[in-house]
Amino acid sequence: MTIDSTNKKPSVSADEGSVFATVKNLWSYMWPDDRPDLRLRVVLAIGALLLSKVATTFIPFAYKGIIDSLDGSAPDSGIVLGLAIPIVLVIAYVLGNVLDAGFQQLRDVLFASVGQNAVRKLALRTFHHLHRMSLRFHLARCTGGLSRVIERGTKGIETIVRFTMLNIAPTLVEFIITAVIFVWMFGFSYLGVLVVMIWGYLYFTIKASNWRISIRRDMNESDTDANGKAIDSLLNFETVKYFANEKMEAERYDASMAGYERSAIRIWTSLGFLNFGRALIFYAGFLIISVMAINGVMNRTLTPGDFCPAQHLSHAGLSPAELHRLRLSRTAPGPHRYRGNVQAARPEPRN
């Protein structure tokens, strides 16, 4: 008896769900050596994203200039100039937002080929792997459940690839720029509040999301079980009709959907708790920064226009936390969600 060469330790643990191990395993698909055109697209997409971050950084300064130019403190000799400056700054503000949106869409257009190429190659690799499985595995297969796992996996791959290439480094750059501007315009006290707010936001998000993983796993397993029962029952339609087992099949399917329903209710309930907790942490920090900025304006250490960059940069500084919100709390598939089904699909010895 020979052992299939595919019967080896998985390169990524479905139980641990390590982001770095997953990125290392997928790197050859995100930066393919045999596709220089895709690597160029990755570079151009990251460049477009960085230009978008630059445009975002200048937007609050245009807003600040608009407010400062309309505060009525300009002398009479500057009336004409006072009318011209707000118009120019409004144009700059709108142009900055347009450039931000344009570069972000260009990023998605450029990176689409990279993400879909990774999905196609990994889907093909999975397809070959299934054909290398033993006869015993395929005789005991659950076609519907297996197809649902493959569908979730391919969607999760695109999410991970996009998150890795287009979010991590640019977000760190944006946070550094935001921190420098905060120190330059407002001082270290504002930066301290921002850092504490982001740390609390991230800590709460990660802890709550880890708690929700088990709920999401139960929900996906119930969904896979229900889909498997439905598809396999329809594939064996003649057998079900021959033995008049329609009622029993419907009861089995309904039992699986009942488990899915319970898990889905828990998912939405926990998501509401997670979102409320994040909002509470964010607006607590936002309130502190706003009060500090208002005190600065009243003490004339800041201009009225400085209040707008303080607010805008507070949101910009939260971008790293938003990264974890998108990755951990939404319904985008991830490797940790397939534990039970992936383990069931491990290769078996050939006879």
Buried (B, 14 or more C-beta within 10 A) or exposed (E): EEEBEEEEEEEBBBEEBBBEBBBEBBEEBBBBEEBEEBBEBBEBBBBBBBBBBBBBBBBBBBBBBBBBBBEEEBEEEEEEEBEEBBEEBBEBBEBBBEBBEBBBEBBBEBBBBBBEBBBEBBBEEBEEEBEEBBEEBEEEBBBBBBBBBBEBBBBBBBBBBBBBBBBBEBBEBBBEBBBEBBEEBBEEEBBEBBBBBBEBBBEBBBEBBEEBBEBBBBBBBBBBBBBBBBBBBEEEEEEBEEEEBEEEBEEBBEBBBEBBBBBBEBBEEBBEEBBEBBEEBBEBBBEBBBEBBBEBBEEEEBBBBBBBBBBBBBBBBBBBBBBBBEBBBEEBBBBBBBBBBBEBBEBBEBE
